[in-house]
Amino acid sequence: MKIALIGDSLTKGIPGSSYFAILRKKLPQHQLINLGRGNDTVISLYRRLAQLRFGSEPLDLAFLWVGVNDVSQGGSWIFRAGNALRQQPRSKSLAEFQAYYQKTLALLCRHARRVIAVAPLIKGETIDNAWNRQIDILANIIERLTTHYKPVEYLDLRPAFYARLADKQTSGYLQENPLRIALDILTLWSDAQVDKKAAERGLHLTLDGVHLNSAGAEIVADVFSKAVVKEQASSR
């Protein structure tokens, strides 16, 4: 199968650990294409895909995983200025998020036989924080939109993460400083380094409250690989 993984820095695998690298090892028989880009929002991702040449042969499967960067955590003026310079604006409203997500789904349905729309993950490992409540709302929008497209299936990774965090002492750590994120990118080259820094911050599945450590990447790769096997079986 020809499979595209489409999303933001979680899919690109920088910073933190790469679920994509694990998935390639789990699914060596398939052609996996990484279309992740750091800081992408639903608006910037749609604009990027609209300019992408997919080729004449459709993808067998596309995972669409975007939305966490549309959740505002306040953020510094440096964050906002950087996003503006990179032309990666956040949605200004839920209606705008829904409109761009729907346009993205419609575009992908023209280029892929099947699409799996993945809910945004977490923003901070304290599950009931304000940002994760915003993610609940975006996830509900995505789930509703998937019902309008026959080739689209909804996938929520959060239950797997919640189960792993249920018996843990969670940290409220959430990195908001873009310079610190850049430093993580420059200095954390291996999963071992990522995991060590995550432990120093009191985190279990992420490096900084958003990006994955090796344990989080394993969970994502496991859920995605099972979804691929299921899709392959249903297409026979």
Residue pairs with C-beta under 8 A, 6 or more apart in sequence:
1 30
1 31
1 60
1 61
1 228
1 231
1 232
2 30
2 31
2 33
2 57
2 59
2 60
2 61
3 27
3 30
3 31
3 32
3 33
3 59
3 60
3 61
3 62
3 63
3 228
4 32
4 33
4 35
4 59
4 61
4 62
4 63
4 112
5 11
5 20
5 23
5 32
5 33
5 34
5 35
5 36
5 62
5 63
5 65
5 224
6 35
6 36
6 45
6 49
6 62
6 63
6 64
6 65
6 66
6 108
7 35
7 36
7 40
7 45
7 63
7 64
7 65
7 66
7 118
8 36
8 37
8 38
8 39
8 40
8 41
8 45
8 65
8 66
8 68
8 69
9 15
9 16
9 36
9 37
9 38
9 39
9 40
9 211
10 16
10 19
10 36
10 65
10 68
10 121
10 210
10 211
10 212
10 220
11 19
11 20
11 34
11 35
11 36
11 63
11 65
12 20
12 34
12 36
12 37
12 38
13 19
13 20
13 21
13 34
13 36
13 217
14 38
14 185
15 181
15 184
15 185
15 188
15 194
15 207
15 208
15 211
16 184
16 188
16 194
16 206
16 207
16 208
16 211
16 212
16 213
16 216
16 217
17 191
17 194
17 195
17 207
17 212
17 213
17 214
17 216
17 217
18 212
18 217
19 212
19 216
19 217
19 218
19 220
19 221
19 224
20 32
20 34
20 36
20 221
21 217
22 217
22 218
22 221
23 32
23 221
23 224
23 225
24 32
26 221
26 222
26 225
27 225
27 228
30 228
33 59
35 49
35 52
37 44
37 45
37 48
39 69
39 82
39 83
39 86
39 88
40 48
40 66
40 69
40 88
41 66
41 69
41 70
41 83
41 88
41 89
41 90
41 91
42 66
42 67
42 70
42 91
42 97
42 100
42 101
42 104
43 88
43 89
43 90
43 91
43 96
43 100
44 86
44 87
44 88
44 89
45 66
45 104
46 100
46 103
46 104
46 107
47 87
49 104
49 107
49 108
50 107
54 111
58 111
58 112
58 113
59 111
59 112
59 113
60 112
60 113
60 114
60 231
60 235
61 112
61 113
61 114
61 115
61 116
61 228
61 231
62 108
62 111
62 112
62 114
62 115
62 116
63 115
63 116
63 118
63 155
63 224
63 227
64 104
64 105
64 108
64 115
64 116
64 117
64 118
65 118
65 120
66 101
66 104
66 120
67 97
67 101
67 119
67 120
67 135
67 138
67 139
67 142
68 120
68 121
68 122
68 123
68 135
68 210
69 88
69 90
70 90
70 91
70 97
70 120
70 138
71 120
71 123
71 131
71 134
71 135
71 138
72 90
72 134
73 123
73 131
73 174
73 176
74 176
75 176
76 176
76 177
76 178
78 178
78 179
79 176
79 178
82 178
83 89
83 90
91 97
91 100
94 137
94 138
94 141
97 138
97 141
98 141
98 145
101 141
101 142
101 145
102 145
102 148
105 115
105 117
105 145
105 146
105 149
105 152
106 149
108 115
109 115
109 149
109 151
109 152
112 151
113 151
113 235
114 151
114 152
114 153
114 231
114 235
115 149
115 151
115 152
115 153
116 152
116 153
116 154
116 155
116 227
116 231
117 142
117 145
117 146
117 152
117 153
117 154
117 155
118 155
118 156
118 157
119 135
119 138
119 139
119 142
119 143
119 154
119 155
119 156
119 157
119 158
120 135
120 138
120 139
120 142
121 135
121 157
121 158
121 161
121 210
122 132
122 135
122 158
122 161
122 206
122 209
122 210
123 129
123 131
123 132
123 134
123 135
123 174
123 209
123 210
124 131
124 132
124 172
124 173
124 174
124 209
124 210
125 165
125 168
125 170
125 171
125 172
125 173
125 203
125 204
125 205
125 206
125 209
126 132
126 170
126 171
126 172
127 162
127 165
127 170
129 172
131 174
135 158
139 156
139 158
142 154
143 154
143 156
146 152
146 153
146 154
153 227
155 223
155 227
157 219
157 220
157 223
160 219
160 222
160 223
161 205
161 216
161 219
164 204
164 205
164 215
164 219
165 204
165 205
168 204
169 202
170 202
170 204
171 201
171 202
171 203
173 201
173 202
173 203
173 208
173 209
174 208
174 209
174 210
175 181
175 184
175 208
175 209
175 210
180 208
181 208
184 197
184 207
184 208
184 211
187 193
188 194
188 197
188 207
191 213
191 214
191 217
194 207
194 213
194 214
195 213
195 214
195 215
197 207
198 204
198 206
198 207
198 208
198 213
201 207
201 208
203 209
203 213
204 213
204 215
205 212
205 213
205 215
205 216
205 219
206 212
206 213
206 216
207 213
212 220
